Amino acid sequence: MKQDIWLIGLNHKTAPVEIRERFALASPGPEDPIPLGEAVRECMILSTCNRVEILAVSALDDPVPYLLERWAGSRGETRETLAPHVYVHRGEAAVRHLFSVASSLDSMILGEPQILGQIKDAYRAALERNSARTVLNRLLHKSFSVAKRVRSETNIAASAVSVSYAAVELAKRIFGDMRGISVLLVGAGEMAELAAVHFLNAGVQTLRVCNRTAERARQLASVFGGDTAPFEDLPAALAQADIVLSSTGSREPIITLEIMRPLLRKRRNRPMFFIDIAVPRDIDPLVNTLDNIYLYDIDDLKGVVEENQAQRKEEAVKARALVNEETGGFCRWLAFLDLQPTIVDIIRRGERIAGEELERTLKRLGPLSEEQRETVAAMAAAIVKKLNHDPITFLRRHCTEADIPTVGAVRRLFRLDRGERRDSPHRPGTLPENE
């Protein structure tokens, strides 16, 4: 009986965050939400803040009701509550969806790399519970190679699509090598924290935090191995910084023309890059009139982000073409995997018949030399191989969808289910053994 790949899930497009929270699935524990058995032969669970998906291999005609029942029940919910938010993919569509997710084509932000690591973690958990076997092992490894190919053959992740990341990319254009650059964060909120991550990833080694609440500044600085500057000493801290990112809640500008003029003389006119992501703005726009000052506010950065998002959408068209190509290749492998038991049965049938007839023929021929016996045996094997060639070639070329009626006709034609292989996975009424 043919096994198929199924994927059911919900994500940021189909369910609000409160639904995603209610139906989140942690790594399986003692109460496994989807136990393996006749209904589900292989299974992997992917659960992130933006999606929950169950990838399963099943021989059932429709395992979705069972999967939904187990999923909802494990969360103390009903299937009726879950079902309206769920999408279902089967076979080729399931493979294409997984490849798209791994390549970040289905993410809230096109090209973001985080999802691939989350899929690898989910796969690792499936391996630990022995629920990823022949099909899912091949499928997941292929999804990793597809994601790598998308990243290497397209520019889908080459441009910044978050405000903080865009700011860092702009700074790299101005300063080039970031290793000797000093960064000052004015404010210690979420945006400053995210920007700090990007700055450190870009190679910045000197990072200082200046915030009205000194304790919060110390907390943020300790996370990134930086230090702090008292808020009342902001001008002195500015003089030592090459890049300043400001994100306070001030109602008035805290960095003005009057503050900056004397500081530039102290810096001997070395360039300074200001990133003002506060609303209202922290930095007086007139600061941008000074020589060697580069000032970008939130609107400037949003413009960069929107332009880059448009570029990523163009690259996504190329990426989807690669995903479609790889999906076709995997499905051909899967079809061949489904056909393999029948091909093996045809070959074994021919070998059995040849062996029986060879034994009878050799008895009738009387005494023969060892060389003569080997010659007759080789001839029998060659005849069987040639007779099998056309039907096996037909199966490989024309049953790429693992067409069960066609496979069934071939099995009846060769009488493969009449005692030769009672355990055959293609014998009606049986389930294939686990790999």
Summary of the structure (lengths in Angstrom):
residues: 435
radius of gyration: 32.1
end to end distance: 14.1
largest distance: 115.2
contacts: 1363
relative contact order: 0.09
helix: 54%
strand: 13%
